[in-house]
Amino acid sequence: MNTRMRRAAFAVAAGAMAVSLAACGSAKESKDSDSSKSSAPAAKKGDDIKVGLLLPENKTARYEQFDKPLIEKKIKELTNNKGKVFYNNAQQNANLQSQQVDTMITNKVDVLIVDAVDAKAIKNSIQKAKDQGIKVVAYDRLAEGPIDAFTTFDNEEVGKAQGEALLKALGSKATKSSKIVMINGSVTDPNAAQFKKGAHAALDGKVTIAKEYDTKEWSPDNANSEMEAAISAVGAKNIAGVYSANDGMAGGAITALKAAGVNVPVTGQDAELAGVQRILAGDQYMSIFKSYPTEANVAAEMAVALAKGTGLDSIAKTKVDSDSTKGVPALLVPVISLTKDNVNETVIKEGFYTAAQICTGKYKADCDKYGVK
């Protein structure tokens, strides 16, 4: 990602976002004004640092396509190309991720950036790292254990924005008798619970949740099966809309809906390329656009500051609590609803995709219709 795109990323995050910055679900904003003891600056160190980067899975396109290269690039910039990044992807396996933490400890990294597969299961591994003097940044999901810093998107606002978008898409059909199917994320991901909470805040009392699923491993295949089951239970003609927590699962649900001859509004998240194309084609109503460059840059800045022992005061703007650690220095990044009307202002402006990547084959006419260029 070039310098212009990074500047755009920060401009989007700091400027006109459709969803306001707020506290993050189960990561409750701490009332305590004291900093977490675990985040106290370490002894000062130079640019020659070792950073361990552990991401949770590769079924969702964002991790390999955006998060990994962005974090690596920013760490290089912040350390004058002297910092080293050691990377592993857990492939949605919590046990494998625990082993990867052990490997990072063996490699004597100075700091870990961890996006946990299972936020609770990783607690002991985080403790082991801290016992060896390794600082830990929780990335995207608030892992349990003695975390030093945390950055994520405002997850309850994500769910709320998705729910509100679904109601908008339903229009006059958004009544208490309208039947909605909810396809939530994995119970092992604390973000999923926050998305779900925000969505219910928007939807409850306005529509009827006819069927609701917590989808194992965020799997599109599982979402497809769940949608098929919902169609069988509720009736194809009785489903008014579908809340899907992310784009991958939206794709699975839409496949089932199409097979049943149903075309209703479906939400998503992550602004995946296929999701953007489905939005333009009218198969998916919306997604949530997240400035991954902003989140990745913040995580890199936190990691380098902790490794160098320079503190987090200039980076972390709030504090959050997990079940095991209070007052974790944090920065929550705002998000924006993505529809067919703002593709140019979001994914293209920030360099996620080019119009040429989006407007392939059958999608060219849709791009022309909505002025994507």
N, C-alpha and C positions, 0 to 999 in steps of 0.2 A: 504494500500500500504506500503510495507516494506521499510527499509532504503536503501537497494540496488536499489530498483526501483526508489526511489526518486532521488538518485544520478544519475541514468541513465537518468532520466527526465531532470535534469539540464545539463547533459553532451550533450544530444541531442540538447537542446535549445541553448547551448553556442557553440557547435561544428559544425560539417559539415551538415548544413541545405541546402536543395536544393533551397530554396527561401530566398533571402536576406531580412534583416530587413529594413523597410522603413516607411515613415509616413503613417497615417491611414485615407484614404478617406475623408469623411466629418468631421472627427476628425482631422482637419488640424493642422500640426505641428506648434506650435506658434513661431513667430519670437521674441516675447517678452522675454527678459532674466529675467524679474522679476517673482517671484513665485506668484501664485494665492493667493489673500488675504485670501480666504476661507480656504486655507490649512495651515495656520500658526499653529504651535504647540499649543496644549492645555496645561492646567496645568498638570504637571507631575503626573502620577498615577501608581500604582503597577500592579501586575499580575491579580488582582481580577477585571476583566473587563467583560462587557456584550456586545456581538456582535450579531446584527440582520442579518440574512442571508435570502435574498429574491430572489428566482430563478423563471424564467418565466413560465415554462411549463414542462410537463412530457411525451409528445409524443416523443420527441427526447431523446434517451437513456442516453446521456451523463450526464444530470443534476443530476439524482438520482444515477446513477452508478458511476460517477467519481467526479463531481464538489462538491457535498454536502459532501461526506465522506472525500475527500481530504482537503477541507477547514477546516472542523471540526477538523481533525487530526492535521493539522499544527497549528491551533490556540491553541490547547491543548499543543503542544510542546513549543510554544513560550511563554506560560504563566504558565509553570510548573504545568499544569493540573488545574489551578485555573480559567481560563477564561471559560465563559459560552456562548454557541451558541444557539440562539433562531431562529428556522427555519420555513419558510413557502414557499410553492410552489403556484404560482398564477394560474396554470392550464390554461394559455393563456388568462386570464381575467384581463384586465387593471383595471377595477373597483375594483375587488377583491384585486389586488395588492395594490391599494391605501388604502383600508381598513387595509391591513396587515401592511402598514407603520404606520397607526394610532395606531395599536396594539403595534408595536415596540416602539413608542413614549410613550405610556401608561406604557410599561414595563421598561421605562427609560434606554434603551440600550445606551452604550457609542458611538457606531459606527455602521453604516449600510453598508453591502455589498449588492448592488442592481443590479440585471440583469433585466432590465426593459422589460415588455411586450410591452409597447408603450413608446418610448423614450421621446415623447413630452407630452403625457398625464400625465406622472408622475412628471412633473416639479413642480406643486404646492405642491405635497406631499414631495418632496425633500426640498422645501423651509420651509415647516412646521417642518420638522426634524431639519433643520439648526437653525430655530428660537428657538428651544429647546436645542440648544447647542450640537446636535448630528452630528458627522462627517459622511461623506458619501463617500464610494468608489463605483464608477461605475464599474461593472464587465461585461466584454465581450461586452456590448453595452454601448455607451456613452449617458447616460441619460441627459436630459436638466435640468437646475437648478444649484444651487451653489454646484457643485461637488468638493470634496477635492482631489480626486485621481482617476486614471483610469488605468485599464489594460485590454488588449485584444490581439487578434492575428492580424497580419498585413493583414487587410481584402481586400484591393485592390489587394495585392499580391496573396491572395487566389483565387480571381476571375481570375486574370491573369494566374496563374498556371493551373487552370481548363481549361481555353480557350486554352492555349498552348498545354496542354495534348490532348485536343480534336483534334486539328490540327495535332498533331503527330500521333494520332490513325487513322485519315483519310488518311494520307500519300499523295499519288498522287491524291486522291479524294478531297483534300482541295483546291478547286477552287472557283472562284466567282460565279459560277453557282450551286455549292453544297448548298442544302437547309438544314438549321439547325433550330431546335426548341429550344427555350430558356425557361426554367421553373425556374424563379427566386423566391426568398423568399418574405416574407410579407413586405408590404409597411410601416408597423408600426415598423419595425426593421431597424435601421439605418445601421446595418451591411449588410443587404440585398442589399441596394443601393450601398454599396462599393464593394461587390462581383460582382454585375451587372456591375458597372463601369469598374472594372478590367477585366472582361470577354469580354466586348465590346472592350476594348483596344487591346485585343489579337485577337479577331475574325473579327472586322469590316474591310471591304475591302478585306478580304481573303475568306470569304464565304458569302452566303446570309442568313440573319435571316428571315426565311419564316413565323414563328409565334413566338410570345413572350408573356409570361404570368407572372404576379406578383401574386404568389400563397398565398391566404389568410391563415394565421396561420401556414405556412409551412406544410400544411396538405398533407400526401401521397394520401388520397382519392381525394382531389382537384386536385393534380398533375395527378392522373390517369384520371380524367375527362377531364383535359386540354389536355393531350396527345391524348385521344380519339378524341377530337375536332380537334386537329392539324392533325391527321391522315386523318380524314374526309375532311378537307379543303385542305391539301397539297397533299394527296395521299400517301399511305403506301410505294410504291416503290420509291417515290421521296424524302424521308427523308434520309439524309446522316448521321446525328448524332444528339444527344440531349445534350444540356447543362442543367444539373440539379444542382441547387445550394447546395443541400445536399443529403445524402444517403436515408433518408426517402422518399423524393419526387422521387428520382431515382427509388426506389422500386415500387412506384405507376406507374411511367412512363413505366418501363420495363414490368409490368403486361399488360399494354395496348398494348405495342409493340409486345409482344409475342402473344397476342390474335389476332393481325393483321398479324402474320407471319413475323415480322420484327426483324432483329438482327443487330443493329448499335451501334457504340460507345456511351456510356452514362457516363457522369461525376457524381461526388458526393462530399461529404464533411462530415467529422466527424469520419470516420473510424469505423462506427458501425459494430457490429459482422456480421449482415446480409449483409452489404455492402462488407465487406472483403470476405465473402463466395461467393457473386455474382461475385466479381472480379476474384477470383480463378476459378470459373466455366465459365468465359467468358461472363457473362450476363451484367456486368458493367465494364467499362474500368478502371476507377480510382476513388480514393477518395482523400480527403485532410486529412493528418494525423496531428493532433494538440497535442502538449504536454500539456494535461490538468493538469498534476501534476505541471508543471512549472507555468501556469497561475493561478492555485488555490493557490499555495504557495505564489506567488507574492501578490495576493489579500489579503491573510491572513496576510502577513508581513505588507502591507500597513495599514490594519485595526488595527492591534495591535499597530503599531507605532503612528497612529493618536489618538487612545484611550489613549495611555500612554503619548502622548505629546512629543515624541522624534524626530519628523520630518521625512522627506522622502528623504533626500539628498542621502542616500546610496542605495535607492531602485529605485526611479524614474529617468530614464535616459533621458527623453525628456519631452516636454510639448505639449499639444494639445488644440485646441479651439472647443467648441461647439457653437451653435447659441446664447447661453445665458451666457456662462462662458468662459473667455479667460485664457490661461496659466495654464491649469490643469496639475499638475505633472502626468506623465504617463510612463508606460513601455509597449512596443509593442513586443509580442512574435512571432518569426518566425515560419514558417510551412514547410511541406515537402509533395510532391506528393507521394501518395501510389499507387503502381501497384502490379501486381502479382509477380514482381521480387524483391520487398523489404519488404515483409511481415515480415520476420524474423528480419530485422534491425529496424523495426518500432514498430508495435503493440505488437509483442512478446517480443522484447528486453526491451520495456518499461513497460511490465507487464500488458498491457490492457487485453490481452487474452492469454491463453495457446494454444498450438497446439491441445490439446485434445478438447478444446472448439470450435475451428475453424473446425477441420477435422472430423466432425461427418458425419455418413451415406454416402450420395452420394458425399460429398466433400472430402472424404479420398483419392480417386484417384487423384483429383486435387491437393491436398496437396503433395502427393507423386511426382507428375509430376513437381512441382515447388520447391521441397525441403523444404517445411514448416515443421519445427520440433522444 
